[in-house]
Amino acid sequence: MDNKKTALIIGAGPAGLTAAYELLHKTNIKPIIFEASDMMGGIARTVNYKGNRIDIGGHRFFSKSDKVMKWWNNILPIQGAPSKDDLILEISYQGKKQAVALEENGPDPEKFDLVMLIRKRLSRIFFLRHFFNYPVSLNLNTISNLGILRIFKIGLSYLWIKLFPIKPEKSLEDFFINRFGNELYKTFFRDYTEKVWGVPCSQIKPEWGAQRIKGLSVTKTILHALKSIFSKDSSVAQKGVETSLIEQFLYPKYGPGQMWEEVARIVKDKGGEIYLNHRVIGLTVQGKRTQEVKVKNDITGEEKSYKGDHVFSTMAVKDLVKSIGEVVPKAVQEVADGLIYRDFITVGLLLNKLKIKNNTALKTINNLIPDNWIYIQESDVKLGRLQIFNNWSPYMVSDINKVWIGLEYFCNIGDELWSKSDDEFTRFAIDELAKIQIIDKKDVLDHVVIRMPKTYPAYFGTYDRFQEIRDFVDGIENLFLIGRNGMHRYNNQDHSMLAAMTAVDNIVNGINSKDNLWNINVELDYHEEKVGD
């Protein structure tokens, strides 16, 4: 290939950086990345606040794709020695630590930074001021917390829907009810999902469930629980296990942003260019090809145009279509204007301790609850989810004896939540967490507020006409839409990476069709669930 060829990449998130990395390793095409923010990783960034790190939305590094798992481990090798918390627990509990399968000859996380940790997974639901397993399991704890009458209703409604399923599924509500029954849906899925999206489940397309929940069902959950009694899969790959049921995952020592900062370093070392605080404001399209990209430096205000042989876009589809301008058919522009996004606010709180206690069998430092994150199902607060960053990695908190948490809220730019000042929002969030008895206000030491616009592409608005946009952009031969917002699809980072890899392979192999990009995370092998990533 011609050494002078270039690829212009919009966005330095997982998809954009993966595309750049793949281009440098498989072609002679030079990648040039334009990132509107001052950070790598998109929403998979790590925000460092006074040595305490925040993972926006929570990112488990686990994939059903061997290709992605090997790719990650090539950048950050798996730990070969215990991490800080395991070492402390081994001393505290006379050698009775919760061991993980360490990689032979892997780096020691106490001595090296470029390392992937193996972490235990625990996500629970907080409802009726009690903890429930996630996914919900039928055990004594669940029966005790819900009561026999509600359990009976759940069982009866599940049997009913198995006999008389809703056909066709017209909404996310139908999707949930068909898999869990009406009573379980109303108990554990309806209120939380409506917190996430801000609209009733009856107004959301069922594709969201197909994208995120996939193969999970009551039957699979029960079978997994029975199987776990007799055997456990201790491998990192955990083949044959639904992603919602995995028991461990990989995680960079300093959070997901560390992965993408390292990839960015490699890209630049190999000759790629990355421009931060550079926002794409226009794409020139002539015929079936993009000719150039117009970029604005948000620091200096300078505008400049770049010519490229290929363009990879991870920017929001609504903004991409607008940037193309007058050549966009009116109907396509109408669909793009009607696409809706959900925005996201995280409040980081540094605490002396939590009020709520660890009642599990899992040993933790200072008996901290062992959850990675907690789904807040309580209807009397707007809080959607709570992350315990200590449990993602002990290196995410500057003082391991303090508790570093993230309170996550779903909102829309300009609404009541988004419009609060940082100080107002912090007070509001602290009040909510105290109200549901998870913290005591006097234990709060420090706080920070982080806002992330367009975090979740929505499956309502004009989404049912999205094919019109796809038909238009797929007709632009050298334009590749990748990533969550780039494809307006609620993908995890592994699916975004696979789309980027596939796009590069298409260039190498001369494949003009974009169908294989859009089929990623539709095929069963790529199925993964996680509300938030």
Buried (B, 14 or more C-beta within 10 A) or exposed (E): EEEEBBBBBBBBBBBBBBBBBBBBEBBEBBBBBBBBBEBBBBBBBBBBBEEBBBBBBBBBBBBBBEEBBEBBBEBBBBBBBBBBBBBBBBEBEEEEBBEBEBBEEBBEBBEBEBBBBBBEBBBBBBBBEBBBBBBBBBEEBBEEBBEEEBBEBBBEBBEBBBEEEBEEBEBBBBBBBBBBBBBBBBBBBBBBBBBBBBBBBEBBBBBBBBBBBBBBBBEBBEEBBEBBEEEEBEEBEBEEBBBBBBBBBBBBBBBBBBBBBBBBEBBEEBEBBBBBBBBBBBBBBEEEBBBBBBBBBBEEEEEEEBEBBBBBBBBBBBBBBBBBEEEBEEEBBBBBEBBBBBBBBBBBBBBBBBBBEBEBEBBBBBEBBBBBBBBBBBEEBBBBBBBBBBBBBBBBBBEBEBBBBBBBBBBBEEEEBBEBEBEEBBBBBBEBBBEBEBBBEEBBEEBBBBBBBBBBBBBBBBBEBBEBBBEBBBEBEBBBBBBBBBBBBBBBBBBBBBBBBBBBEBBBEEEEEBEBBBEBBEEEEBBBBBBBB
